[in-house]
Amino acid sequence: MKEKKKDYKMILGMTVLVVVLLLIAGGFWSTVSRQAAREKQALQEEEASALTAVYVETGDLLRMQVFVDMNNETIFTAPIPSEGLLDENGKSAGNDSLTPGDIVKIYGNGIMTMSFPGQYNGVTKMQLTGHASEEELKKYTDLVESSLQGAQSDIQTPEE
């Protein structure tokens, strides 16, 4: 009889242990899945706030290096982040120089100055996504040049 009581106690103890381990494992997986969902949401928000822009250089004497937002044609400057440029696969592009017509996705805090051209200083990541066609590059270069020309004519010089 004592042996049967020991067996029941042993079975009960093992059952409680298994239930406790299952509860711990379930809690762990629940926490991991919530964290993965948060990270996925953060990535989606980052992707939604990213700008797609084309890199343009213009000017005869003074070269001006700007980006043009391809969605709303906003002209702005932005620094390349300290991590450098990323290629299409998200890996380091190996160089930190852009060529006119490069299309980039720019990630950051979304805050742009109210100047002309705008300044996007909160850039956290810049990823190459392609290269504009000659026609696209000409369109954006003409836009920048005409905008800069208009801005210069708005500057009033003092009369003598």
C-alpha positions as CSV (number, residue, x, y, z in Angstrom):
1,M,0.0,0.0,0.0
2,K,2.8,2.4,0.8
3,E,4.3,1.7,-2.6
4,K,1.1,2.7,-4.3
5,K,0.9,5.9,-2.3
6,K,4.5,6.7,-3.4
7,D,3.6,5.9,-7.1
8,Y,0.5,8.3,-6.9
9,K,2.6,11.0,-5.3
10,M,5.3,10.5,-7.9
11,I,2.7,10.6,-10.7
12,L,1.0,13.7,-9.2
13,G,4.4,15.4,-8.8
14,M,5.5,14.6,-12.3
15,T,2.1,15.9,-13.7
16,V,2.4,19.1,-11.8
17,L,6.0,19.5,-13.0
18,V,5.0,19.0,-16.6
19,V,2.1,21.4,-16.3
20,V,4.4,24.1,-14.8
21,L,6.9,23.5,-17.6
22,L,4.2,23.8,-20.2
23,L,3.0,27.1,-18.7
24,I,6.5,28.5,-18.7
25,A,7.1,27.4,-22.3
26,G,3.7,28.9,-23.3
27,G,4.5,32.2,-21.6
28,F,7.9,32.3,-23.3
29,W,6.4,31.7,-26.8
30,S,3.7,34.3,-26.1
31,T,6.3,36.9,-25.2
32,V,8.5,36.0,-28.2
33,S,5.5,36.3,-30.6
34,R,4.4,39.6,-29.2
35,Q,8.0,41.0,-29.5
36,A,8.1,39.7,-33.1
37,A,4.8,41.5,-33.8
38,R,6.1,44.7,-32.4
39,E,9.2,44.5,-34.5
40,K,7.2,43.8,-37.6
41,Q,4.9,46.8,-36.9
42,A,8.0,49.1,-36.3
43,L,9.4,47.9,-39.6
44,Q,6.2,48.6,-41.4
45,E,6.0,52.1,-39.9
46,E,9.6,52.8,-40.8
47,E,8.9,51.6,-44.4
48,A,5.8,53.7,-44.6
49,S,7.6,56.9,-43.6
50,A,10.6,56.4,-45.9
51,L,11.1,58.8,-48.8
52,T,11.9,57.6,-52.3
53,A,14.1,60.2,-53.9
54,V,16.4,60.7,-56.9
55,Y,19.9,62.2,-56.5
56,V,20.6,65.2,-58.7
57,E,23.7,67.4,-59.1
58,T,23.4,70.8,-60.7
59,G,25.2,74.1,-61.1
60,D,28.1,75.2,-63.2
61,L,30.5,76.8,-60.8
62,L,29.1,75.6,-57.5
63,R,27.9,72.0,-57.7
64,M,24.7,71.6,-55.7
65,Q,23.9,68.0,-54.6
66,V,20.3,67.5,-53.8
67,F,17.5,64.9,-53.7
68,V,14.1,65.2,-55.2
69,D,11.3,63.3,-53.6
70,M,9.8,61.3,-56.4
71,N,6.3,61.4,-54.9
72,N,5.8,65.2,-54.4
73,E,8.9,66.6,-56.1
74,T,10.2,68.3,-52.9
75,I,13.9,69.3,-53.3
76,F,16.1,68.8,-50.3
77,T,19.5,68.0,-49.0
78,A,20.3,65.0,-46.7
79,P,23.5,63.6,-45.3
80,I,24.6,60.0,-45.9
81,P,24.3,58.3,-42.5
82,S,27.5,57.3,-40.7
83,E,26.7,53.6,-41.5
84,G,27.0,54.5,-45.2
85,L,24.9,53.6,-48.1
86,L,23.1,50.3,-48.4
87,D,22.6,48.3,-51.6
88,E,19.4,46.9,-52.9
89,N,19.8,43.9,-50.5
90,G,20.3,46.0,-47.4
91,K,24.1,45.3,-47.3
92,S,26.8,47.9,-47.2
93,A,27.2,49.3,-50.7
94,G,31.0,49.6,-50.1
95,N,31.2,53.3,-51.0
96,D,29.5,56.4,-49.8
97,S,29.2,58.3,-53.0
98,L,26.1,58.8,-55.1
99,T,25.9,59.3,-58.9
100,P,23.3,61.5,-60.5
101,G,20.2,59.5,-61.1
102,D,20.6,57.1,-58.2
103,I,17.3,56.3,-56.7
104,V,17.4,55.9,-52.9
105,K,15.0,55.1,-50.1
106,I,15.7,57.5,-47.2
107,Y,14.6,56.6,-43.7
108,G,14.7,58.9,-40.8
109,N,12.7,61.0,-38.3
110,G,10.6,62.8,-41.0
111,I,11.6,66.3,-39.9
112,M,12.6,68.6,-42.7
113,T,13.5,72.2,-42.3
114,M,11.3,74.9,-43.9
115,S,14.1,76.3,-46.0
116,F,14.9,76.0,-49.7
117,P,16.1,73.5,-50.4
118,G,14.8,71.6,-47.4
119,Q,17.3,70.0,-45.1
120,Y,16.6,66.5,-43.9
121,N,19.1,66.1,-41.1
122,G,17.4,63.2,-39.2
123,V,18.4,60.5,-41.8
124,T,19.0,57.1,-40.2
125,K,19.3,54.9,-43.2
126,M,19.8,55.4,-47.0
127,Q,19.4,52.5,-49.3
128,L,20.0,52.4,-53.1
129,T,17.0,51.0,-55.0
130,G,17.8,51.7,-58.6
131,H,18.8,54.3,-61.2
132,A,16.6,56.8,-62.9
133,S,16.3,56.7,-66.7
134,E,17.9,59.5,-68.7
135,E,14.4,61.0,-69.2
136,E,13.6,60.9,-65.5
137,L,17.0,62.4,-64.5
138,K,16.5,65.2,-67.0
139,K,13.0,65.9,-65.7
140,Y,14.3,66.2,-62.1
141,T,17.5,68.1,-63.0
142,D,15.3,70.6,-64.9
143,L,13.0,70.9,-61.9
144,V,15.9,71.6,-59.6
145,E,17.5,74.1,-62.0
146,S,14.3,76.0,-62.6
147,S,13.5,76.1,-58.9
148,L,16.9,77.3,-58.0
149,Q,16.7,80.0,-60.7
150,G,13.3,81.1,-59.4
151,A,14.7,81.2,-55.8
152,Q,17.7,83.3,-56.9
153,S,15.4,85.8,-58.7
154,D,13.4,86.2,-55.5
155,I,16.4,87.4,-53.7
156,Q,16.4,91.2,-53.9
157,T,19.7,93.1,-54.1
158,P,19.9,96.5,-52.5
159,E,19.7,99.4,-54.9
160,E,22.6,101.8,-55.0
